[in-house]
Amino acid sequence: MSIARERLSPAESRAAALEAARRLLIEQGPQAVTLKAVAAEIGKTHANLLHHFGSAAGLQAELVRTMAEQVTRAIADTVERARHGEADPREIVDRTFDAFGKQGAGALAAWMILSGNRDALNPILESIRALVNQLTVSHEEHHVPESTLWLVLAALGDSLLGGSIAEALGLPRDAARDLASRTLRAQIAAHHPEAQRGKGARP
């Protein structure tokens, strides 16, 4: 259902368009994220969105950038809390898997690649690189890029084929999340033993 909004500033128009694009992505899939569909959602014209984003590819790229920044900020916060025993690594796994699955980033990334729009994925790569730099608190933490690599690949793969593969193998739908959680929990315990002491000290 379209939502007419008038007298929005350029920044507000962009924000409204991106929120509408996110809804379309989740509800109908990446092929639904077009300038025409988003314009109808927010009561604007195709030309208005063309002015803000340049093209449908521009809109999709900006949506990817916004989603990537929001997700990596949340993951960074959860990782820091997990390192101090204030959060379980399962939260990190769930946030990452949800971003690619429930929030549609996996389907959008795959669709862009198949459409030949690989450049639109650069914001995801830049956000992941920034996340790794933020979480690598010392030169000895070589595990951070490696952990990020397998976690992102696992989340992406799960978003596209996880359900079908789990069913074929007779495993629960969350089997990949459970495996990723156990692996990440062991890595954090090995490199940040204070997190385990923190957990033991709490009731």
Residue frames as qw, qx, qy, qz and C-alpha x, y, z in Angstrom:
[[0.000, 0.889, 0.458, 0.000, 0.00, 0.00, 0.00],
 [0.416, 0.471, -0.031, 0.777, 1.40, 3.40, -0.96],
 [0.382, -0.696, -0.390, 0.466, 1.97, 6.07, 1.65],
 [0.303, 0.794, 0.162, 0.501, 1.69, 9.64, 0.44],
 [0.536, -0.581, -0.171, 0.588, 4.19, 11.97, 2.08],
 [0.335, 0.838, 0.181, 0.391, 4.54, 15.63, 1.22],
 [0.058, -0.931, 0.214, -0.289, 7.04, 18.37, 1.91],
 [0.895, -0.344, 0.081, 0.271, 9.82, 15.98, 2.80],
 [0.083, -0.842, 0.445, 0.294, 13.38, 17.24, 2.73],
 [0.626, 0.512, -0.566, -0.159, 15.77, 15.52, 0.30],
 [0.047, 0.343, -0.885, 0.313, 17.26, 13.53, 3.18],
 [0.556, 0.071, 0.606, -0.565, 13.79, 12.51, 4.39],
 [0.773, 0.430, -0.138, -0.446, 12.75, 11.49, 0.87],
 [0.449, 0.470, -0.760, 0.013, 15.83, 9.30, 0.54],
 [0.179, -0.197, 0.848, -0.459, 15.23, 7.72, 3.94],
 [0.694, 0.217, 0.358, -0.585, 11.56, 7.04, 3.12],
 [0.720, 0.482, -0.387, -0.315, 12.54, 5.52, -0.22],
 [0.272, 0.407, -0.856, 0.168, 15.13, 3.25, 1.37],
 [0.398, -0.046, 0.742, -0.538, 12.68, 2.08, 4.02],
 [0.773, 0.358, 0.101, -0.513, 10.11, 1.32, 1.31],
 [0.575, 0.516, -0.619, -0.138, 12.78, -0.50, -0.70],
 [0.048, -0.300, 0.892, -0.335, 13.65, -2.58, 2.35],
 [0.627, 0.137, 0.525, -0.559, 9.97, -3.55, 2.82],
 [0.765, 0.480, -0.193, -0.384, 9.67, -4.55, -0.84],
 [0.327, 0.506, -0.797, 0.044, 12.87, -6.58, -0.61],
 [0.234, -0.149, 0.863, -0.422, 11.64, -8.53, 2.41],
 [0.624, 0.281, 0.471, -0.557, 8.06, -8.99, 1.24],
 [0.773, 0.565, 0.101, -0.270, 8.49, -9.55, -2.51],
 [0.858, 0.008, 0.284, 0.429, 12.16, -10.19, -3.22],
 [0.354, -0.452, 0.235, 0.785, 14.95, -8.21, -4.92],
 [0.234, 0.305, 0.649, 0.656, 13.24, -8.09, -8.32],
 [0.099, -0.818, -0.562, -0.066, 10.54, -5.90, -6.72],
 [0.357, -0.692, -0.063, 0.624, 12.98, -3.16, -5.74],
 [0.420, 0.446, 0.414, 0.673, 12.44, -0.82, -8.68],
 [0.065, -0.018, -0.102, 0.992, 12.16, 2.97, -8.84],
 [0.416, -0.292, -0.446, -0.737, 8.55, 2.71, -9.97],
 [0.637, -0.416, -0.649, -0.013, 7.52, 0.38, -7.14],
 [0.439, -0.274, -0.436, 0.736, 9.32, 2.39, -4.46],
 [0.062, -0.110, -0.096, -0.987, 7.88, 5.66, -5.79],
 [0.526, -0.397, -0.534, -0.530, 4.38, 4.19, -5.58],
 [0.605, -0.361, -0.635, 0.318, 5.05, 3.08, -1.98],
 [0.341, -0.387, -0.318, 0.795, 5.92, 6.57, -0.78],
 [0.218, 0.854, 0.444, -0.164, 3.68, 8.65, -3.04],
 [0.133, -0.697, 0.323, 0.625, 6.48, 10.16, -5.11],
 [0.722, 0.633, -0.092, -0.264, 7.20, 10.18, -8.83],
 [0.928, 0.122, 0.111, 0.334, 9.62, 8.04, -10.73],
 [0.425, 0.727, -0.095, 0.531, 11.48, 11.21, -11.73],
 [0.405, -0.826, 0.230, -0.317, 11.83, 12.23, -8.08],
 [0.870, -0.371, 0.311, 0.097, 13.57, 8.97, -7.18],
 [0.786, 0.454, 0.086, 0.411, 15.63, 9.13, -10.35],
 [0.084, 0.880, -0.185, 0.429, 16.92, 12.48, -9.11],
 [0.593, -0.693, 0.354, -0.204, 17.93, 10.99, -5.74],
 [0.789, -0.283, 0.539, 0.089, 19.43, 7.68, -6.87],
 [0.073, 0.562, -0.608, -0.556, 20.15, 7.98, -10.59],
 [0.572, 0.144, -0.698, -0.405, 18.82, 4.52, -11.45],
 [0.893, -0.329, -0.129, -0.278, 17.32, 1.37, -9.96],
 [0.818, 0.122, -0.378, 0.416, 20.87, 0.06, -9.59],
 [0.141, 0.464, -0.344, 0.804, 21.75, 3.20, -7.64],
 [0.643, -0.460, 0.066, -0.609, 18.78, 2.69, -5.35],
 [0.961, -0.139, -0.238, -0.008, 19.73, -0.94, -4.77],
 [0.616, 0.303, -0.403, 0.605, 23.35, -0.01, -4.08],
 [0.151, -0.496, 0.301, -0.800, 22.27, 2.57, -1.51],
 [0.840, -0.353, -0.058, -0.408, 19.96, 0.02, 0.08],
 [0.893, 0.052, -0.350, 0.278, 22.85, -2.44, 0.31],
 [0.328, 0.426, -0.392, 0.747, 25.09, 0.21, 1.86],
 [0.452, -0.496, 0.177, -0.720, 22.49, 1.18, 4.47],
 [0.937, -0.238, -0.148, -0.208, 21.75, -2.42, 5.40],
 [0.793, 0.198, -0.390, 0.425, 25.44, -3.32, 5.60],
 [0.114, 0.481, -0.382, 0.781, 26.27, -0.39, 7.88],
 [0.644, -0.447, 0.110, -0.611, 23.37, -1.10, 10.22],
 [0.971, -0.112, -0.207, -0.049, 24.17, -4.80, 10.47],
 [0.686, 0.274, -0.409, 0.535, 27.92, -4.41, 10.99],
 [0.142, -0.543, 0.336, -0.756, 27.35, -1.81, 13.72],
 [0.817, -0.359, 0.058, -0.448, 25.06, -4.23, 15.53],
 [0.942, 0.069, -0.280, 0.171, 27.49, -7.11, 15.09],
 [0.395, 0.477, -0.431, 0.656, 30.41, -5.03, 16.38],
 [0.427, -0.517, 0.288, -0.683, 28.45, -4.14, 19.50],
 [0.944, -0.206, -0.023, -0.257, 27.49, -7.77, 20.12],
 [0.810, 0.277, -0.378, 0.351, 31.06, -9.01, 19.58],
 [0.113, 0.531, -0.454, 0.706, 32.41, -6.56, 22.13],
 [0.659, -0.410, 0.246, -0.580, 29.82, -7.67, 24.66],
 [0.982, 0.010, -0.178, -0.058, 30.56, -11.34, 23.94],
 [0.576, 0.451, -0.475, 0.490, 34.26, -10.73, 24.52],
 [0.101, -0.398, 0.524, -0.746, 33.41, -9.54, 28.02],
 [0.109, -0.175, -0.957, 0.204, 30.98, -12.35, 28.73],
 [0.278, 0.300, 0.354, -0.841, 27.97, -10.04, 28.41],
 [0.716, 0.391, -0.079, -0.573, 26.46, -11.71, 25.33],
 [0.776, -0.046, 0.621, 0.101, 26.45, -15.18, 23.84],
 [0.126, -0.315, 0.640, 0.689, 28.13, -15.66, 20.43],
 [0.270, 0.459, 0.835, 0.139, 24.78, -17.02, 19.21],
 [0.146, 0.842, 0.273, -0.441, 23.64, -13.38, 19.07],
 [0.054, -0.596, 0.497, 0.628, 26.43, -12.62, 16.61],
 [0.194, 0.054, 0.910, 0.361, 25.47, -15.61, 14.48],
 [0.217, 0.649, 0.716, -0.134, 21.77, -14.76, 14.56],
 [0.106, 0.814, 0.024, -0.571, 22.35, -11.11, 13.59],
 [0.057, -0.446, 0.671, 0.590, 24.56, -12.15, 10.67],
 [0.163, 0.210, 0.934, 0.238, 22.27, -14.94, 9.45],
 [0.195, 0.723, 0.576, -0.329, 19.16, -12.74, 9.85],
 [0.063, 0.693, -0.203, -0.689, 20.76, -9.96, 7.80],
 [0.061, 0.273, -0.785, -0.553, 21.33, -12.28, 4.86],
 [0.013, -0.284, -0.953, -0.109, 18.16, -14.32, 5.37],
 [0.008, 0.697, 0.667, -0.261, 15.18, -12.58, 6.95],
 [0.005, 0.773, 0.040, -0.633, 16.30, -9.10, 5.89],
 [0.718, 0.650, 0.240, -0.060, 16.97, -10.18, 2.32],
 [0.049, -0.833, 0.450, 0.317, 20.62, -9.19, 1.90],
 [0.503, -0.195, 0.802, 0.258, 21.58, -12.64, 0.62],
 [0.542, 0.565, 0.616, 0.089, 18.92, -12.72, -2.08],
 [0.218, 0.957, 0.012, -0.194, 19.69, -9.13, -3.07],
 [0.253, -0.679, 0.602, 0.335, 23.43, -9.84, -3.32],
 [0.535, 0.055, 0.805, 0.251, 22.88, -12.98, -5.40],
 [0.460, 0.755, 0.467, -0.032, 20.42, -11.19, -7.68],
 [0.066, 0.932, -0.210, -0.289, 22.86, -8.31, -8.23],
 [0.374, -0.448, 0.733, 0.349, 25.67, -10.70, -9.10],
 [0.515, 0.312, 0.776, 0.187, 23.49, -12.61, -11.57],
 [0.329, 0.887, 0.311, -0.087, 22.35, -9.28, -13.06],
 [0.663, 0.404, 0.022, 0.630, 25.96, -8.25, -13.65],
 [0.131, -0.882, 0.021, -0.452, 25.80, -5.47, -11.04],
 [0.795, -0.161, -0.406, 0.422, 28.78, -6.62, -8.98],
 [0.254, 0.372, -0.220, 0.865, 29.89, -3.06, -8.20],
 [0.496, -0.587, -0.122, -0.628, 26.76, -2.61, -6.08],
 [0.866, -0.361, -0.330, 0.101, 28.19, -5.13, -3.64],
 [0.467, 0.426, -0.354, 0.689, 31.15, -2.88, -2.80],
 [0.357, -0.615, 0.209, -0.671, 29.35, -1.31, 0.21],
 [0.931, -0.329, -0.066, -0.144, 28.97, -4.76, 1.78],
 [0.839, 0.166, -0.237, 0.460, 32.66, -5.50, 1.28],
 [0.181, 0.570, -0.260, 0.758, 33.68, -2.10, 2.63],
 [0.604, -0.581, 0.109, -0.534, 31.47, -2.49, 5.71],
 [0.973, -0.185, -0.119, 0.070, 32.86, -5.97, 6.40],
 [0.651, 0.345, -0.267, 0.621, 36.43, -4.70, 6.03],
 [0.126, -0.618, 0.231, -0.741, 35.69, -1.83, 8.42],
 [0.826, -0.461, -0.020, -0.325, 34.11, -4.28, 10.87],
 [0.922, 0.005, -0.212, 0.324, 37.19, -6.50, 10.84],
 [0.379, 0.486, -0.269, 0.740, 39.47, -3.50, 11.37],
 [0.422, -0.615, 0.137, -0.651, 37.36, -2.40, 14.33],
 [0.912, -0.357, -0.004, -0.202, 37.32, -5.85, 15.94],
 [0.843, 0.182, -0.265, 0.431, 41.02, -6.58, 15.44],
 [0.368, -0.927, 0.028, -0.067, 42.30, -5.00, 18.63],
 [0.440, -0.673, 0.532, 0.264, 45.84, -6.38, 18.27],
 [0.410, 0.574, -0.608, -0.365, 48.11, -7.64, 15.51],
 [0.129, -0.205, 0.965, -0.100, 47.93, -11.11, 17.07],
 [0.568, 0.309, 0.583, -0.491, 44.22, -11.50, 16.33],
 [0.109, 0.243, -0.732, -0.627, 44.60, -13.12, 12.92],
 [0.124, 0.302, 0.944, -0.041, 41.45, -15.13, 13.64],
 [0.263, 0.554, 0.348, -0.709, 39.15, -12.11, 13.22],
 [0.390, 0.439, -0.426, -0.688, 39.31, -11.88, 9.39],
 [0.197, 0.079, -0.958, -0.196, 39.12, -15.67, 9.11],
 [0.118, 0.359, 0.823, -0.424, 36.15, -15.90, 11.47],
 [0.347, 0.540, 0.111, -0.759, 34.39, -13.11, 9.60],
 [0.287, 0.325, -0.703, -0.563, 35.03, -14.83, 6.26],
 [0.156, -0.112, -0.977, -0.088, 33.51, -18.18, 7.21],
 [0.145, 0.445, 0.668, -0.579, 30.63, -16.60, 9.15],
 [0.355, 0.509, -0.093, -0.779, 29.59, -14.34, 6.25],
 [0.319, 0.226, -0.796, -0.462, 29.92, -17.15, 3.72],
 [0.043, -0.211, -0.958, 0.190, 27.92, -19.47, 5.98],
 [0.242, 0.505, 0.459, -0.690, 25.19, -16.87, 6.43],
 [0.365, 0.449, -0.370, -0.727, 25.05, -16.13, 2.70],
 [0.259, 0.097, -0.921, -0.274, 24.89, -19.81, 1.79],
 [0.053, 0.306, 0.868, -0.387, 22.27, -20.51, 4.42],
 [0.322, 0.476, 0.200, -0.794, 20.08, -17.68, 3.14],
 [0.458, 0.400, -0.493, -0.622, 20.05, -19.19, -0.35],
 [0.666, 0.132, -0.697, -0.231, 20.17, -22.96, 0.19],
 [0.094, -0.315, 0.777, -0.537, 20.21, -23.65, 3.91],
 [0.693, 0.017, 0.364, -0.622, 16.63, -24.81, 4.22],
 [0.853, 0.342, -0.261, -0.295, 16.80, -27.19, 1.27],
 [0.470, 0.438, -0.734, 0.220, 20.14, -28.70, 2.26],
 [0.272, -0.263, 0.709, -0.595, 19.15, -29.15, 5.90],
 [0.806, 0.112, 0.203, -0.544, 15.94, -30.88, 4.84],
 [0.780, 0.415, -0.450, -0.134, 17.80, -33.15, 2.41],
 [0.355, 0.371, -0.768, 0.383, 20.20, -34.18, 5.19],
 [0.625, -0.495, -0.599, -0.072, 17.43, -34.66, 7.74],
 [0.403, -0.090, -0.415, 0.810, 18.78, -31.84, 9.93],
 [0.045, -0.788, -0.481, 0.382, 16.90, -29.06, 11.78],
 [0.371, 0.854, 0.197, 0.307, 16.57, -25.76, 9.89],
 [0.195, -0.950, 0.221, -0.104, 18.84, -24.03, 12.41],
 [0.941, -0.141, 0.069, 0.300, 21.61, -26.64, 12.11],
 [0.578, 0.506, -0.039, 0.638, 23.97, -24.20, 10.34],
 [0.205, -0.809, 0.125, -0.536, 23.37, -21.57, 13.01],
 [0.839, -0.533, 0.099, -0.055, 24.02, -24.09, 15.76],
 [0.877, 0.101, 0.034, 0.468, 27.28, -25.19, 14.15],
 [0.323, 0.663, -0.058, 0.673, 28.40, -21.60, 13.59],
 [0.470, -0.787, 0.082, -0.390, 27.54, -20.70, 17.19],
 [0.911, -0.369, 0.077, 0.164, 29.60, -23.58, 18.60],
 [0.740, 0.306, 0.027, 0.599, 32.57, -22.69, 16.42],
 [0.092, 0.745, -0.049, 0.659, 32.44, -18.98, 17.23],
 [0.665, -0.711, 0.034, -0.223, 31.94, -19.68, 20.94],
 [0.912, -0.188, 0.047, 0.361, 35.08, -21.83, 20.97],
 [0.546, 0.480, 0.012, 0.686, 37.10, -19.17, 19.14],
 [0.196, -0.806, 0.053, -0.556, 36.05, -16.39, 21.50],
 [0.820, -0.570, 0.045, -0.033, 36.80, -18.59, 24.51],
 [0.868, 0.048, 0.024, 0.493, 40.26, -19.39, 23.14],
 [0.420, 0.446, 0.015, 0.790, 41.22, -15.79, 22.41],
 [0.222, -0.530, 0.144, -0.806, 39.25, -14.02, 25.16],
 [0.479, -0.191, -0.829, 0.216, 39.21, -16.29, 28.23],
 [0.036, 0.054, 0.441, -0.895, 38.05, -13.36, 30.36],
 [0.540, -0.101, -0.309, -0.776, 34.67, -13.74, 28.68],
 [0.684, -0.185, -0.701, -0.077, 34.30, -17.20, 30.17],
 [0.322, -0.120, -0.628, 0.698, 35.37, -15.96, 33.60],
 [0.254, -0.056, 0.073, -0.963, 32.78, -13.21, 33.30],
 [0.663, -0.176, -0.502, -0.527, 30.08, -15.75, 32.56],
 [0.613, -0.160, -0.734, 0.243, 31.13, -17.90, 35.49],
 [0.150, -0.025, -0.474, 0.867, 30.95, -14.97, 37.86],
 [0.435, -0.129, -0.104, -0.885, 27.33, -14.21, 37.00],
 [0.521, 0.020, 0.724, -0.451, 24.43, -16.04, 38.62]]
